[in-house]
Amino acid sequence: MISWKRMDELRAELGDDDFEEVVGLFLDEVEGALQRLAATQSASALQEDLHALRGSALNLGMQQLATLCREAETMLERGDPGLPDIAPIAAAFDASRALLAENRLIATG
């Protein structure tokens, strides 16, 4: 679900304070993106948000989240009927956030 190696590399590159800030900004960004994804009926808007979310997830080592975003992007690129289900993406984000909290990489409450 999360590449802890990537998390460690990022922390080493940024230092503790900047790492925590980057992770916090990412979590805020994802929450906003998930709200937009749930509200939009535009395939192009979905694709833009999914692409940005996937890139950010990869940078932070959130492999499952990135994979689900890529699968949804692919569905849109192929022109499959309907819009992708965002629920698995939201669930992967929630699980990743819980793991970050469990490993004390983010503050809780």
N, CA, C and O atoms as CSV, one atom per row, in Angstrom:
chain,resi,resn,atom,element,x,y,z
A,1,MET,N,N,0.821,-1.191,0.000
A,1,MET,CA,C,0.000,0.000,0.000
A,1,MET,C,C,0.867,1.257,0.000
A,1,MET,O,O,0.641,2.165,-0.801
A,2,ILE,N,N,1.848,1.317,0.886
A,2,ILE,CA,C,2.756,2.468,0.957
A,2,ILE,C,C,4.187,1.960,0.831
A,2,ILE,O,O,4.565,0.972,1.462
A,3,SER,N,N,4.956,2.630,0.030
A,3,SER,CA,C,6.380,2.313,-0.075
A,3,SER,C,C,7.099,3.069,1.042
A,3,SER,O,O,7.356,4.268,0.934
A,4,TRP,N,N,7.416,2.350,2.110
A,4,TRP,CA,C,8.089,2.999,3.240
A,4,TRP,C,C,9.491,3.438,2.845
A,4,TRP,O,O,10.031,4.402,3.388
A,5,LYS,N,N,10.072,2.717,1.890
A,5,LYS,CA,C,11.388,3.119,1.392
A,5,LYS,C,C,11.297,4.515,0.777
A,5,LYS,O,O,12.151,5.365,1.029
A,6,ARG,N,N,10.261,4.747,-0.028
A,6,ARG,CA,C,10.090,6.073,-0.647
A,6,ARG,C,C,9.845,7.131,0.419
A,6,ARG,O,O,10.369,8.241,0.323
A,7,MET,N,N,9.058,6.800,1.431
A,7,MET,CA,C,8.813,7.750,2.522
A,7,MET,C,C,10.128,8.113,3.214
A,7,MET,O,O,10.384,9.282,3.499
A,8,ASP,N,N,10.951,7.108,3.479
A,8,ASP,CA,C,12.243,7.358,4.128
A,8,ASP,C,C,13.154,8.210,3.251
A,8,ASP,O,O,13.842,9.104,3.745
A,9,GLU,N,N,13.156,7.928,1.941
A,9,GLU,CA,C,13.968,8.725,1.017
A,9,GLU,C,C,13.515,10.185,1.010
A,9,GLU,O,O,14.333,11.104,1.037
A,10,LEU,N,N,12.213,10.373,0.974
A,10,LEU,CA,C,11.671,11.729,0.948
A,10,LEU,C,C,12.001,12.473,2.238
A,10,LEU,O,O,12.367,13.648,2.210
A,11,ARG,N,N,11.869,11.783,3.366
A,11,ARG,CA,C,12.207,12.405,4.650
A,11,ARG,C,C,13.689,12.791,4.681
A,11,ARG,O,O,14.042,13.865,5.169
A,12,ALA,N,N,14.546,11.923,4.166
A,12,ALA,CA,C,15.986,12.214,4.135
A,12,ALA,C,C,16.282,13.400,3.219
A,12,ALA,O,O,17.139,14.228,3.530
A,13,GLU,N,N,15.575,13.483,2.092
A,13,GLU,CA,C,15.779,14.590,1.149
A,13,GLU,C,C,15.317,15.926,1.726
A,13,GLU,O,O,15.976,16.951,1.551
A,14,LEU,N,N,14.177,15.901,2.415
A,14,LEU,CA,C,13.538,17.146,2.853
A,14,LEU,C,C,13.869,17.554,4.279
A,14,LEU,O,O,13.831,18.740,4.607
A,15,GLY,N,N,14.189,16.601,5.120
A,15,GLY,CA,C,14.311,16.872,6.548
A,15,GLY,C,C,12.946,16.697,7.197
A,15,GLY,O,O,11.917,16.730,6.522
A,16,ASP,N,N,12.946,16.511,8.506
A,16,ASP,CA,C,11.706,16.196,9.216
A,16,ASP,C,C,10.625,17.259,9.059
A,16,ASP,O,O,9.482,16.930,8.741
A,17,ASP,N,N,10.964,18.520,9.273
A,17,ASP,CA,C,9.949,19.577,9.236
A,17,ASP,C,C,9.321,19.716,7.857
A,17,ASP,O,O,8.098,19.768,7.730
A,18,ASP,N,N,10.154,19.777,6.829
A,18,ASP,CA,C,9.621,19.917,5.472
A,18,ASP,C,C,8.856,18.670,5.047
A,18,ASP,O,O,7.858,18.766,4.333
A,19,PHE,N,N,9.318,17.502,5.479
A,19,PHE,CA,C,8.615,16.265,5.161
A,19,PHE,C,C,7.201,16.307,5.724
A,19,PHE,O,O,6.238,16.005,5.019
A,20,GLU,N,N,7.077,16.680,6.989
A,20,GLU,CA,C,5.755,16.747,7.608
A,20,GLU,C,C,4.866,17.752,6.888
A,20,GLU,O,O,3.670,17.518,6.715
A,21,GLU,N,N,5.449,18.868,6.470
A,21,GLU,CA,C,4.674,19.878,5.745
A,21,GLU,C,C,4.200,19.333,4.398
A,21,GLU,O,O,3.044,19.524,4.020
A,22,VAL,N,N,5.088,18.660,3.679
A,22,VAL,CA,C,4.729,18.102,2.371
A,22,VAL,C,C,3.628,17.057,2.518
A,22,VAL,O,O,2.673,17.051,1.742
A,23,VAL,N,N,3.752,16.188,3.490
A,23,VAL,CA,C,2.727,15.165,3.704
A,23,VAL,C,C,1.399,15.827,4.066
A,23,VAL,O,O,0.352,15.428,3.559
A,24,GLY,N,N,1.433,16.823,4.928
A,24,GLY,CA,C,0.208,17.532,5.294
A,24,GLY,C,C,-0.445,18.208,4.103
A,24,GLY,O,O,-1.664,18.147,3.943
A,25,LEU,N,N,0.360,18.852,3.264
A,25,LEU,CA,C,-0.175,19.490,2.057
A,25,LEU,C,C,-0.772,18.454,1.113
A,25,LEU,O,O,-1.820,18.684,0.509
A,26,PHE,N,N,-0.105,17.324,0.993
A,26,PHE,CA,C,-0.618,16.258,0.139
A,26,PHE,C,C,-1.972,15.772,0.640
A,26,PHE,O,O,-2.909,15.619,-0.143
A,27,LEU,N,N,-2.074,15.532,1.935
A,27,LEU,CA,C,-3.339,15.045,2.485
A,27,LEU,C,C,-4.461,16.046,2.237
A,27,LEU,O,O,-5.574,15.657,1.883
A,28,ASP,N,N,-4.174,17.326,2.422
A,28,ASP,CA,C,-5.176,18.364,2.141
A,28,ASP,C,C,-5.556,18.366,0.664
A,28,ASP,O,O,-6.732,18.476,0.317
A,29,GLU,N,N,-4.556,18.245,-0.199
A,29,GLU,CA,C,-4.787,18.231,-1.646
A,29,GLU,C,C,-5.674,17.055,-2.044
A,29,GLU,O,O,-6.592,17.203,-2.850
A,30,VAL,N,N,-5.392,15.898,-1.476
A,30,VAL,CA,C,-6.169,14.709,-1.819
A,30,VAL,C,C,-7.612,14.859,-1.362
A,30,VAL,O,O,-8.536,14.512,-2.098
A,31,GLU,N,N,-7.812,15.368,-0.168
A,31,GLU,CA,C,-9.183,15.549,0.308
A,31,GLU,C,C,-9.967,16.457,-0.631
A,31,GLU,O,O,-11.121,16.171,-0.952
A,32,GLY,N,N,-9.351,17.547,-1.073
A,32,GLY,CA,C,-10.005,18.442,-2.023
A,32,GLY,C,C,-10.258,17.758,-3.354
A,32,GLY,O,O,-11.330,17.908,-3.940
A,33,ALA,N,N,-9.274,17.009,-3.833
A,33,ALA,CA,C,-9.428,16.303,-5.109
A,33,ALA,C,C,-10.534,15.259,-5.028
A,33,ALA,O,O,-11.309,15.105,-5.973
A,34,LEU,N,N,-10.616,14.544,-3.916
A,34,LEU,CA,C,-11.669,13.537,-3.767
A,34,LEU,C,C,-13.050,14.180,-3.762
A,34,LEU,O,O,-13.993,13.621,-4.322
A,35,GLN,N,N,-13.179,15.331,-3.144
A,35,GLN,CA,C,-14.458,16.046,-3.172
A,35,GLN,C,C,-14.812,16.452,-4.597
A,35,GLN,O,O,-15.960,16.310,-5.018
A,36,ARG,N,N,-13.829,16.959,-5.340
A,36,ARG,CA,C,-14.083,17.341,-6.737
A,36,ARG,C,C,-14.431,16.119,-7.579
A,36,ARG,O,O,-15.344,16.169,-8.403
A,37,LEU,N,N,-13.706,15.025,-7.373
A,37,LEU,CA,C,-13.965,13.807,-8.136
A,37,LEU,C,C,-15.380,13.295,-7.893
A,37,LEU,O,O,-16.058,12.857,-8.823
A,38,ALA,N,N,-15.815,13.351,-6.654
A,38,ALA,CA,C,-17.153,12.869,-6.321
A,38,ALA,C,C,-18.243,13.769,-6.892
A,38,ALA,O,O,-19.350,13.307,-7.167
A,39,ALA,N,N,-17.935,15.048,-7.070
A,39,ALA,CA,C,-18.955,16.010,-7.491
A,39,ALA,C,C,-19.030,16.209,-9.001
A,39,ALA,O,O,-20.057,16.666,-9.503
A,40,THR,N,N,-17.984,15.884,-9.727
A,40,THR,CA,C,-17.955,16.225,-11.152
A,40,THR,C,C,-18.569,15.141,-12.027
A,40,THR,O,O,-18.542,13.955,-11.698
A,41,GLN,N,N,-19.108,15.573,-13.123
A,41,GLN,CA,C,-19.615,14.664,-14.153
A,41,GLN,C,C,-18.813,14.830,-15.441
A,41,GLN,O,O,-19.184,14.290,-16.483
A,42,SER,N,N,-17.726,15.571,-15.366
A,42,SER,CA,C,-16.893,15.856,-16.530
A,42,SER,C,C,-15.716,14.888,-16.585
A,42,SER,O,O,-14.885,14.848,-15.677
A,43,ALA,N,N,-15.657,14.113,-17.656
A,43,ALA,CA,C,-14.561,13.155,-17.807
A,43,ALA,C,C,-13.210,13.858,-17.869
A,43,ALA,O,O,-12.230,13.364,-17.312
A,44,SER,N,N,-13.147,15.008,-18.541
A,44,SER,CA,C,-11.859,15.702,-18.655
A,44,SER,C,C,-11.407,16.250,-17.305
A,44,SER,O,O,-10.219,16.196,-16.986
A,45,ALA,N,N,-12.339,16.779,-16.506
A,45,ALA,CA,C,-11.983,17.268,-15.168
A,45,ALA,C,C,-11.545,16.109,-14.281
A,45,ALA,O,O,-10.590,16.234,-13.514
A,46,LEU,N,N,-12.241,14.985,-14.385
A,46,LEU,CA,C,-11.851,13.798,-13.623
A,46,LEU,C,C,-10.443,13.359,-14.001
A,46,LEU,O,O,-9.618,13.061,-13.138
A,47,GLN,N,N,-10.185,13.325,-15.291
A,47,GLN,CA,C,-8.878,12.865,-15.755
A,47,GLN,C,C,-7.757,13.771,-15.248
A,47,GLN,O,O,-6.698,13.283,-14.855
A,48,GLU,N,N,-7.980,15.072,-15.255
A,48,GLU,CA,C,-6.966,16.010,-14.748
A,48,GLU,C,C,-6.689,15.776,-13.272
A,48,GLU,O,O,-5.533,15.692,-12.856
A,49,ASP,N,N,-7.762,15.671,-12.474
A,49,ASP,CA,C,-7.581,15.457,-11.036
A,49,ASP,C,C,-6.940,14.103,-10.754
A,49,ASP,O,O,-6.069,13.997,-9.891
A,50,LEU,N,N,-7.363,13.072,-11.473
A,50,LEU,CA,C,-6.785,11.743,-11.269
A,50,LEU,C,C,-5.299,11.728,-11.606
A,50,LEU,O,O,-4.500,11.114,-10.899
A,51,HIS,N,N,-4.939,12.401,-12.679
A,51,HIS,CA,C,-3.530,12.445,-13.085
A,51,HIS,C,C,-2.678,13.159,-12.031
A,51,HIS,O,O,-1.609,12.677,-11.657
A,52,ALA,N,N,-3.157,14.298,-11.562
A,52,ALA,CA,C,-2.418,15.052,-10.537
A,52,ALA,C,C,-2.316,14.246,-9.245
A,52,ALA,O,O,-1.262,14.201,-8.611
A,53,LEU,N,N,-3.411,13.617,-8.867
A,53,LEU,CA,C,-3.439,12.815,-7.649
A,53,LEU,C,C,-2.480,11.630,-7.763
A,53,LEU,O,O,-1.767,11.310,-6.812
A,54,ARG,N,N,-2.465,10.990,-8.913
A,54,ARG,CA,C,-1.560,9.853,-9.124
A,54,ARG,C,C,-0.102,10.283,-8.996
A,54,ARG,O,O,0.696,9.599,-8.354
A,55,GLY,N,N,0.243,11.405,-9.602
A,55,GLY,CA,C,1.618,11.891,-9.518
A,55,GLY,C,C,2.038,12.191,-8.093
A,55,GLY,O,O,3.137,11.832,-7.671
A,56,SER,N,N,1.164,12.847,-7.356
A,56,SER,CA,C,1.475,13.158,-5.956
A,56,SER,C,C,1.595,11.889,-5.131
A,56,SER,O,O,2.491,11.768,-4.295
A,57,ALA,N,N,0.691,10.942,-5.366
A,57,ALA,CA,C,0.728,9.682,-4.621
A,57,ALA,C,C,2.034,8.934,-4.891
A,57,ALA,O,O,2.635,8.378,-3.971
A,58,LEU,N,N,2.468,8.920,-6.140
A,58,LEU,CA,C,3.733,8.250,-6.470
A,58,LEU,C,C,4.913,8.926,-5.786
A,58,LEU,O,O,5.814,8.251,-5.287
A,59,ASN,N,N,4.910,10.246,-5.761
A,59,ASN,CA,C,6.001,10.974,-5.104
A,59,ASN,C,C,6.108,10.631,-3.631
A,59,ASN,O,O,7.202,10.637,-3.066
A,60,LEU,N,N,4.971,10.331,-3.004
A,60,LEU,CA,C,4.975,10.006,-1.582
A,60,LEU,C,C,4.999,8.502,-1.309
A,60,LEU,O,O,4.957,8.084,-0.153
A,61,GLY,N,N,5.064,7.696,-2.355
A,61,GLY,CA,C,5.149,6.254,-2.145
A,61,GLY,C,C,3.829,5.575,-1.851
A,61,GLY,O,O,3.814,4.458,-1.334
A,62,MET,N,N,2.732,6.217,-2.167
A,62,MET,CA,C,1.410,5.627,-1.928
A,62,MET,C,C,0.998,4.842,-3.171
A,62,MET,O,O,0.228,5.314,-4.008
A,63,GLN,N,N,1.534,3.636,-3.259
A,63,GLN,CA,C,1.418,2.820,-4.457
A,63,GLN,C,C,-0.017,2.437,-4.800
A,63,GLN,O,O,-0.430,2.566,-5.952
A,64,GLN,N,N,-0.774,1.974,-3.825
A,64,GLN,CA,C,-2.138,1.528,-4.117
A,64,GLN,C,C,-2.995,2.688,-4.610
A,64,GLN,O,O,-3.758,2.536,-5.564
A,65,LEU,N,N,-2.876,3.828,-3.975
A,65,LEU,CA,C,-3.632,5.008,-4.388
A,65,LEU,C,C,-3.262,5.383,-5.823
A,65,LEU,O,O,-4.143,5.670,-6.634
A,66,ALA,N,N,-1.979,5.383,-6.138
A,66,ALA,CA,C,-1.523,5.720,-7.491
A,66,ALA,C,C,-2.047,4.716,-8.516
A,66,ALA,O,O,-2.465,5.103,-9.607
A,67,THR,N,N,-2.027,3.444,-8.173
A,67,THR,CA,C,-2.505,2.408,-9.090
A,67,THR,C,C,-3.988,2.573,-9.382
A,67,THR,O,O,-4.410,2.466,-10.533
A,68,LEU,N,N,-4.778,2.831,-8.356
A,68,LEU,CA,C,-6.218,3.014,-8.557
A,68,LEU,C,C,-6.512,4.254,-9.392
A,68,LEU,O,O,-7.423,4.245,-10.220
A,69,CYS,N,N,-5.755,5.307,-9.181
A,69,CYS,CA,C,-5.922,6.515,-9.998
A,69,CYS,C,C,-5.582,6.215,-11.452
A,69,CYS,O,O,-6.284,6.659,-12.361
A,70,ARG,N,N,-4.521,5.471,-11.671
A,70,ARG,CA,C,-4.118,5.124,-13.040
A,70,ARG,C,C,-5.176,4.267,-13.715
A,70,ARG,O,O,-5.470,4.464,-14.894
A,71,GLU,N,N,-5.751,3.322,-12.988
A,71,GLU,CA,C,-6.803,2.480,-13.562
A,71,GLU,C,C,-8.007,3.324,-13.975
A,71,GLU,O,O,-8.586,3.102,-15.039
A,72,ALA,N,N,-8.382,4.284,-13.143
A,72,ALA,CA,C,-9.504,5.165,-13.472
A,72,ALA,C,C,-9.155,6.055,-14.667
A,72,ALA,O,O,-9.992,6.288,-15.539
A,73,GLU,N,N,-7.920,6.549,-14.701
A,73,GLU,CA,C,-7.465,7.343,-15.854
A,73,GLU,C,C,-7.556,6.529,-17.144
A,73,GLU,O,O,-8.015,7.027,-18.172
A,74,THR,N,N,-7.117,5.286,-17.080
A,74,THR,CA,C,-7.137,4.415,-18.255
A,74,THR,C,C,-8.561,4.204,-18.745
A,74,THR,O,O,-8.813,4.212,-19.950
A,75,MET,N,N,-9.481,4.017,-17.828
A,75,MET,CA,C,-10.889,3.857,-18.193
A,75,MET,C,C,-11.379,5.078,-18.974
A,75,MET,O,O,-12.064,4.947,-19.988
A,76,LEU,N,N,-11.016,6.260,-18.486
A,76,LEU,CA,C,-11.423,7.494,-19.160
A,76,LEU,C,C,-10.737,7.634,-20.516
A,76,LEU,O,O,-11.363,8.059,-21.487
A,77,GLU,N,N,-9.461,7.281,-20.587
A,77,GLU,CA,C,-8.717,7.378,-21.847
A,77,GLU,C,C,-9.290,6.454,-22.915
A,77,GLU,O,O,-9.318,6.799,-24.096
A,78,ARG,N,N,-9.747,5.275,-22.491
A,78,ARG,CA,C,-10.324,4.314,-23.437
A,78,ARG,C,C,-11.713,4.739,-23.892
A,78,ARG,O,O,-12.226,4.246,-24.896
A,79,GLY,N,N,-12.315,5.656,-23.146
A,79,GLY,CA,C,-13.672,6.072,-23.482
A,79,GLY,C,C,-14.724,5.087,-23.016
A,79,GLY,O,O,-15.814,5.018,-23.585
A,80,ASP,N,N,-14.399,4.318,-21.976
A,80,ASP,CA,C,-15.375,3.382,-21.430
A,80,ASP,C,C,-16.637,4.141,-21.030
A,80,ASP,O,O,-16.559,5.301,-20.627
A,81,PRO,N,N,-17.796,3.497,-21.139
A,81,PRO,CA,C,-19.034,4.182,-20.759
A,81,PRO,C,C,-19.069,4.487,-19.262
A,81,PRO,O,O,-18.556,3.721,-18.445
A,82,GLY,N,N,-19.672,5.599,-18.926
A,82,GLY,CA,C,-19.799,5.995,-17.530
A,82,GLY,C,C,-18.515,6.593,-16.987
A,82,GLY,O,O,-17.515,6.728,-17.693
A,83,LEU,N,N,-18.572,6.941,-15.735
A,83,LEU,CA,C,-17.418,7.513,-15.046
A,83,LEU,C,C,-16.868,6.482,-14.070
A,83,LEU,O,O,-17.618,5.639,-13.577
A,84,PRO,N,N,-15.580,6.535,-13.787
A,84,PRO,CA,C,-14.998,5.559,-12.856
A,84,PRO,C,C,-15.553,5.728,-11.442
A,84,PRO,O,O,-15.940,6.821,-11.028
A,85,ASP,N,N,-15.576,4.614,-10.723
A,85,ASP,CA,C,-16.003,4.615,-9.324
A,85,ASP,C,C,-14.871,5.189,-8.474
A,85,ASP,O,O,-13.757,4.666,-8.471
A,86,ILE,N,N,-15.167,6.252,-7.767
A,86,ILE,CA,C,-14.168,6.938,-6.951
A,86,ILE,C,C,-14.038,6.294,-5.561
A,86,ILE,O,O,-13.053,6.532,-4.862
A,87,ALA,N,N,-15.018,5.488,-5.162
A,87,ALA,CA,C,-15.014,4.898,-3.814
A,87,ALA,C,C,-13.737,4.116,-3.500
A,87,ALA,O,O,-13.202,4.281,-2.404
A,88,PRO,N,N,-13.220,3.274,-4.398
A,88,PRO,CA,C,-11.974,2.563,-4.073
A,88,PRO,C,C,-10.784,3.509,-3.884
A,88,PRO,O,O,-9.900,3.245,-3.069
A,89,ILE,N,N,-10.768,4.598,-4.630
A,89,ILE,CA,C,-9.690,5.584,-4.492
A,89,ILE,C,C,-9.781,6.248,-3.120
A,89,ILE,O,O,-8.773,6.414,-2.433
A,90,ALA,N,N,-10.993,6.624,-2.733
A,90,ALA,CA,C,-11.201,7.236,-1.415
A,90,ALA,C,C,-10.835,6.255,-0.305
A,90,ALA,O,O,-10.230,6.643,0.695
A,91,ALA,N,N,-11.202,4.986,-0.478
A,91,ALA,CA,C,-10.880,3.975,0.536
A,91,ALA,C,C,-9.370,3.767,0.650
A,91,ALA,O,O,-8.846,3.619,1.754
A,92,ALA,N,N,-8.670,3.756,-0.483
A,92,ALA,CA,C,-7.208,3.603,-0.450
A,92,ALA,C,C,-6.561,4.795,0.238
A,92,ALA,O,O,-5.596,4.639,0.985
A,93,PHE,N,N,-7.093,5.987,-0.015
A,93,PHE,CA,C,-6.567,7.179,0.651
A,93,PHE,C,C,-6.783,7.082,2.156
A,93,PHE,O,O,-5.865,7.345,2.933
A,94,ASP,N,N,-7.988,6.707,2.573
A,94,ASP,CA,C,-8.276,6.581,4.006
A,94,ASP,C,C,-7.358,5.555,4.666
A,94,ASP,O,O,-6.855,5.780,5.767
A,95,ALA,N,N,-7.145,4.429,3.989
A,95,ALA,CA,C,-6.264,3.392,4.539
A,95,ALA,C,C,-4.821,3.886,4.618
A,95,ALA,O,O,-4.123,3.616,5.596
A,96,SER,N,N,-4.377,4.606,3.594
A,96,SER,CA,C,-3.013,5.153,3.605
A,96,SER,C,C,-2.847,6.174,4.718
A,96,SER,O,O,-1.837,6.181,5.422
A,97,ARG,N,N,-3.843,7.034,4.872
A,97,ARG,CA,C,-3.789,8.042,5.938
A,97,ARG,C,C,-3.749,7.363,7.305
A,97,ARG,O,O,-3.025,7.809,8.195
A,98,ALA,N,N,-4.514,6.296,7.479
A,98,ALA,CA,C,-4.507,5.566,8.747
A,98,ALA,C,C,-3.128,4.955,9.012
A,98,ALA,O,O,-2.647,4.974,10.145
A,99,LEU,N,N,-2.498,4.417,7.974
A,99,LEU,CA,C,-1.148,3.858,8.141
A,99,LEU,C,C,-0.135,4.937,8.498
A,99,LEU,O,O,0.753,4.714,9.320
A,100,LEU,N,N,-0.269,6.105,7.879
A,100,LEU,CA,C,0.631,7.214,8.220
A,100,LEU,C,C,0.463,7.608,9.684
A,100,LEU,O,O,1.447,7.851,10.383
A,101,ALA,N,N,-0.774,7.670,10.141
A,101,ALA,CA,C,-1.037,8.017,11.540
A,101,ALA,C,C,-0.507,6.924,12.471
A,101,ALA,O,O,0.096,7.212,13.505
A,102,GLU,N,N,-0.740,5.680,12.093
A,102,GLU,CA,C,-0.280,4.549,12.899
A,102,GLU,C,C,1.240,4.559,13.049
A,102,GLU,O,O,1.770,4.199,14.100
A,103,ASN,N,N,1.923,4.967,12.010
A,103,ASN,CA,C,3.384,5.026,12.028
A,103,ASN,C,C,3.906,6.382,12.471
A,103,ASN,O,O,5.093,6.682,12.348
A,104,ARG,N,N,2.997,7.192,12.986
A,104,ARG,CA,C,3.311,8.515,13.543
A,104,ARG,C,C,3.994,9.440,12.536
A,104,ARG,O,O,4.871,10.227,12.891
A,105,LEU,N,N,3.578,9.330,11.282
A,105,LEU,CA,C,4.104,10.222,10.258
A,105,LEU,C,C,3.208,11.439,10.071
A,105,LEU,O,O,3.595,12.418,9.432
A,106,ILE,N,N,2.006,11.366,10.639
A,106,ILE,CA,C,1.110,12.521,10.649
A,106,ILE,C,C,0.474,12.614,12.023
A,106,ILE,O,O,0.378,11.630,12.757
A,107,ALA,N,N,0.048,13.812,12.347
A,107,ALA,CA,C,-0.639,14.021,13.622
A,107,ALA,C,C,-2.064,13.497,13.509
A,107,ALA,O,O,-2.666,13.525,12.436
A,108,THR,N,N,-2.587,13.026,14.617
A,108,THR,CA,C,-3.987,12.597,14.651
A,108,THR,C,C,-4.732,13.488,15.614
A,108,THR,O,O,-4.212,13.928,16.640
A,109,GLY,N,N,-5.986,13.737,15.236
A,109,GLY,CA,C,-6.850,14.541,16.103
A,109,GLY,C,C,-6.399,15.880,16.270
A,109,GLY,O,O,-7.036,16.663,16.976
